[in-house]
Amino acid sequence: MSTRLQVVMSEEELASLRQAATRADLTLSEWARRALRRERDSSSGPTPASRLRALDQALACDHPTGDIDKMLADIERGRDLR
């Protein structure tokens, strides 16, 4: 089943979108559907694969770190300064 979506915009913006669809050799409707899907997919947050890549990058770093007990004590001491 299909449902219509109405989007209000200026004539200039509509003309610009029509030109973009023509350049992509698509109808304006198909161009808009693809653009909406692309935005939906990109704004849904990180994917499991991108999270694993970020974790791999973080674990590959060889930065010096302090003793965990000392770091936690420093954090608590900092909270007491308020």
Summary of the structure (lengths in Angstrom):
residues: 82
radius of gyration: 24.8
end to end distance: 59.8
largest distance: 63.6
contacts: 126
relative contact order: 0.05
helix: 66%
strand: 0%
